[in-house]
Every structure is written in C-alpha cells, then in structure tokens.
Amino acid sequence: MSPAALRRQIGQLLIAGFNGQQIPVELKTIAREFGLGGVILLGKNKNIADPEQVAGLSYDAARLGVQLPAWVSVDQEGGRVARLKAPFTEWPPMAALGRSGDAALAERFARALASELRAVGVTLDYAPVLDVHTNPKNPVIGDRALSETAADVARLGSAIIRGLQGAGIAACGKHFPGHGDTSADSHFDLPLVEHPPDRLREVEFLPFRAAVDAEVATIMTAHILVPALDDERPATLSKRIVTGILREELQYPGVILSDDLEMKAITARYDVPSAALLAIEAGCDGVLICSGDHQVQAAALETLIHAVEDERLPLTLVENALKRQQRAKERFLAAPVSSRPRDARALRYLLGRDEHLAIADEMSRFV
C-alpha cells in the first residue's frame, strides 16, 4: 500500500461520534481525507430527535463511505442502554430474557429489534452484552447482562446474534474478555478482574466462544485490567489478550472493535491518539472515539499514519484490519444505499408495531 493510499484508507479504522443532528462539516472533512469506518449515534441529547431525523441522518452517514457504506452504529441493548426511545419499541433489560431462559424468545426479540434498526438505517448494533453477571455489586453491567451463569449467557447471546444478523444487522458481542465481575465502572476508572486463567476460560470466555461459533460480525474489547493475562495494559490495549487470546486461542476471524477510547479507564493513563495506536497494535480492527472532538479523531488517524511510516506499526497489521472491515461490510452492507430514507408515514408503520410490543410484554413478565 502506498503512503497516499494509506492516508485515504486509514479512517476505515475509526468509528466516530459527533455532536448535533446532522453530519458536521469537520466529520465530512475527515471522511474525505482519510476515509471513515463508521459513526455512532449517541442519544437524544447528542444526535437523535425523532425517527424521521434518524433515518435521514443515517442515510447521510452511510454515504460518508466510499467503496462501501460507513457503519451506522448504536448502543441499543434494551433496558437502560437504549439510545432510541418511543415510538421505537422500548425493550425490557436483558436480564429478563435470562430469567425466561427462552432462546426462541431471545431470537424473536432480536429480529424485531433488527427490523426497527434497519427501518432507520442503522446497520451495526453494539449488542448483545456477553458479560456474565457474577458480581451483584457490579455498577455498570447489572441487568444489562443476560444471566449469572456462563452457559445461559452463551445460549441466549447466540440466539440474539442469530436474530440480529439473520435480519440484516451486524451484531457486536461485548465486552471481551469479560466485564461481569468488576466493582468499578470503566467510564470512570480502570476495573480490575483478578481471576486466574482457568476460571476465565471456564466462565468469562464461554459466551465469547459461543459468539465466535455463531459468526458474530464484531466483538468489542473491555477497558479492564486482568493481571493473570496482562498485568500492565488494559485488555483493549493488550496484544496478549486481543491477539493472543481472542484472535488466536478463540480463533475469532471477524472485526475486533475497541470500546470508546475516551472513557476514563483509558484517558486517565493515555492520550487518545496513543491509545488508538496501542489498540491497533494489540490487534483491534477499529477504534471508537465518541465525544465528537474531531481534532482528536484526526490526530489519532495521523498518529497511525506516522507509526506506519516510522515502521513502529507494521503495515500488514493495518492491511489485515482493513480486509476484515471490508469482509464484514460486504456481508452486511453490500446492498446499495437506498435512493432516499423512509418518511414519517412509513416509519410509523414499522416502529413500535403490535407484534413487537407483544414480544416486549412477554419479556417484561420476567423483569
């Protein structure tokens, strides 16, 4: 790859947050200069007004991609982590599915969720949570987790992956290698997981193995410190964990994404451009930088370019990451972008449908 080609493509490794309900000029500039892997939509106070606006925004965002559309991604898990509110169906927390124990219900939920995401142009959902909720005092996972047992998380998580991806939405299993038994929130501090490797393989890794078998499109790393695996770097920045375990031991062939690099678990110890470089060196295929600071996003991409030019970052690592991103996009985004987004009338028919509300009601019996 020539230096000019690298500069035009390095942005494929970025999923960017932004401010406002339209694509800002600064993000369009990044996409023109570097390319762009995708965007993340971050809720009513950030990017979202109503379904028609989301559909138009998603349409514009997807077109920031050149050869293939950019990802339009969102955290739509259900429960308290749901960026899209009514008139979208509002789903109970995933712990309800765990209590039901019903994989068929989990798959029906995921297909209904996917149909509503697809209606407004979202193509990647950061779900399901595959963390095993073994610590009842966990401040960040809680009822976002499917279950307290690894086998149930694996079974129900795989059903959600099948449902989402069978309906055309790329799924994301999170947060590897397992955020379930932590007592700190990585948005604010660096959580510590002190289990030995055998326990991690028996419990925390089990749902991710099932997700690999289910051909999950993407897996997101956790900003946690696991001394038994790497006593220096958070999992997101650890080659031992990202490449050594997820890529090689679990044989995951898909796209590995970092969690948001602007969370305090990272920024208290690293500046964002340095963290982006360490994440790609560790084996991530893309990084999330979500605050909407486009100078920081551009600086991260420049840091990656300079690292390749200085031979600190192997070009083959970047090329392989770009290839994995391309394969995932060909799998989910190969259809041409529609000529225009859906209008309000069409969206009223597709969102919050009776059959979706019935599934939500069935799940809510287990809350």
Helices and strands as residue ranges (DSSP letters): H 3-9, G 10-13, E 14-16, H 25-34, E 38-41, H 51-62, E 71-74, E 76-78, E 81-82, H 95-100, H 103-119, E 124-125, G 142-144, H 150-166, E 170-176, H 197-199, I 200-204, H 206-213, E 218-221, G 235-237, H 239-239, I 240-249, E 255-260, H 264-267, H 272-282, E 286-289, H 294-309, H 315-332, H 344-350, H 354-364
